[in-house]
Amino acid sequence: MNALSALLTLDVLLLLLTIPPRVDAQASAPKVEDRGTFVVFPDRVNVNAKITSRAPVAQVVLEYGVVKRTCGDITAKAFPKFTPSASIDVSWTWEMLQTGSEPPGAVIWYRWRVIDRDGNSAVTPDATVT
């Protein structure tokens, strides 16, 4: 190996050392395990999840609505209470006695939106309950 190729090899190695490692966004995103719903018709619907993250969870939003024919989509948002931690159980109850219940057979959809203190986020696919 001559001096020029040794210098080029050293330059390439130094360049590689200065490039920060690539962080896989999916690996650092919070994980949300949908723990389903508990319905007491026509009183309430309880929605539950377990959330784990590398950093403490900073925000949890439950987005939900009712599947029906309308001229526009309506998304309600609920903000369940929790203590910030890297692993939390969250639950929120839609008190239908206070808001008015949906008719029998109505399809309710919901999804969880989570952000941790490092800014990593996750949104679950929509789930439904009848």
Buried (B, 14 or more C-beta within 10 A) or exposed (E): EEEEEEEEEEEEEEEEEEEEEEEEEEEBBBBBEBBEBEBEEEEBBBBBBEBBBBBBBBEBBBBBBEEEEEEEEEEEEBEBEBEBEBEBEBBBBBEBEEEEBBEEEEEBBBBBBBBBBEEBBBBBEEBEBE
